[in-house]
């Protein structure tokens, strides 16, 4: 009888307590893994968005350089009625930089808020995005920007805002420049709204 008492197993209370502790540890482990996975995905999203911002910046400089090349080499920049006007890099920069505006009383354009999801409308002539078409030609979109349904891309949660500094048209030609605010807005996996922006100061050739 004494031998049987010594070999007695765990009570039901002890088993329930052990299972409860194991369940708590398992749930906590899954919760930590889920948060780590969401954090890693959000970091990947931000890296992808940063690449898109840089791409817009690079395309802006490409268009400006194409205009300078056309001016230096004497290339004819297509007029709005010419074939190829819409995709000619020099002509695109001419439109972006608003070189046809010579209003000396222009007081400039206000800088946008950086942490905003206020998507510009088609009436905002200073907002646009740059992309490439199927023929790999650079094109500029001026239609209404729409909200991003996933990661932002040109025209969907990612756009460029042209800002002319105060007194732009009265500036000395050698130091005339424009600021281009490259803005993005999207929703992360946790449904939180994220913003990212970049500013490119580009000198306008005269």
N, C-alpha and C positions, 0 to 999 in steps of 0.2 A: 504494500500500500504506500509505503514511504517512497519507494522507487517511482511509482506512477505520478506522485505529486511533483517530483523533481523534473519530470519530462513534460509538464504541462505547457501547451503552446500559448501564443499571444491571445489576449482577450479581444473581443469585437471592437471595443473602444480604442484599443491600441492600433488595430488594423485601420479603422476609420481615420484616426489621427494621422497615421503614416500616409494614407492615400491623399488626405487633404493637403498635407505639406507638399507631397509630390505634385499634386495638381497646381498648387500655387506657384511652385518653382517653374513648372512647364509653361503656365500662362505668362509669367513674368519674362521667361526666356523668349517666347514668341513675340511678346510686346516689344522687347528690346530689339529683336531682329527686324520687326516690321518698321520701327522708327529708323533703324539704321539703313534699311533698304530704301525708305522714302527719302531720307537725307541724301543718300548716294544718288538717287534718281534726280532729285532737285538740283544737286551740284552738276550733274550731267546736262540737265536742261539749261542751266546758267552758262555752261561752257558753250553749248550750241548757240544760244542767243548771242553771246559775245562774238562768236564767229560771224553771225549774220550782221551785227553792228559793224564789225571790221570790214566786212565785204561791202557794205554801203559806203563806208569811208573810202575804200580803195577805188570803187567805181566813180565816186565824185572826183577824186584826183585824176583818174584816167580820163574822164570827160574834159576836165580843165586842161590837162596836158594835150589832149587832142586839139583843143581850140588853139592853144599856143602854137602847136606844130603847124596848123593850118595858116595861122597868121604869119609865122616866120617864113614858111615856104611858099606863101602866096597862093595856097589852095583856095578854090572857090567854095564858100560855105553855102549849101543849098538854101534857097528861099522857101518859104512856107508852101509855095505852089509847086515846088520841084519834086520829082520822084526821089525817094530816099531821104527826104527831109526829116521824117519822124524818127529814123534810126541813125542818122549821121551824128557821130559823137560831138563834133564841133558845133553843129546846130543845136544839139540837145543842151550843151553847156551854155550856149547863147541864150536859150530860153530860161534855163535854171538861174543864171546869174542876172537875168533881167537887164541885159545890156541895152535893150531898146528903150528903157525908161530913163529919161533925162530930166526928171522933175527935180530941180535944184532945191525945192522946199520940202523934199521928202524928209520926214523926221525919223525914219527908221521903222523897224518892226519889233514888237515886244517879244522877249524871250518866253518860251513856254515853261510851264511847270514840269519838273523832271519826274515827279512821282504822281503821274496822272494816267487815267484810262479814258480820258476824254478824246474819243476818236474824232479826227477832223472830218468835216463834210466836204463835198465836192466844191462848195463855194470858197473854200480856203485855198487860195491860189498859191500860198507859200508852202503848202504841204504836198509831198509827193513821195514816191518810192522808186527805186531803180531795180530793174531785173533784166533778164535776158529772155529772148523768145526762142522758138524752136531752131532758128538759124544761128543761134548764139550771138545775135545782135543785141546791143544794149538798148533798152527802151525805158522810158520814164512813164510811170502811171500817175495820172492826176485825178482818176475817178475817186469816189468816196472810199475812204479806208474803212475796213470792217474789223470787228473784234476777232481776236484769234480764237479758234476752236480747239487748238492744241498748242504746239510750239509756234511762236510768232514767225512769220515769214513776210517778205515784202508785200505790202498791201493788206495783210491780215495781222493786225496787232503790231506791225513794225512799219515806221514811216520816218521821213526826214522833214524837218521844219527849217525853212530858210529864214534867217534873221539878219536883216540889214541893220548895222549899228546906227546910232543917232548921227545925223549929218553925213550919211554915206555919200551922197552925191556931191557934197562940198569937200570931201577929203582930197588930199593930194593923191594924184593917180598912182604914185609909187608905193603908197601905203594903204591903198583901198583894199578892203577885205570883206568877206561875209562869214558869218558863223552858221554852221549847219548842225542843228540839234538832231541827233539820230535817236529816236525814241522807240521803246518796245514795252508791251504790256501783255501779260498772259496769266493763266490760272494754273497753279501747281497741282500735284497729285493730292495734296491736302485741301484743295479748294481755296487756298489763299491766293490773293492777287499779288503778283510779283512785277516789279518794274526794273528796267535797266536802260541806261542812256549813255550816250557818248557825244562829245562836242568836237567838231572839226572846224578849225579856222583856216579858210582857204583864201589866199590872195587872188584878187581878180586882175588879170592882165589887161592893160590898156594899150 
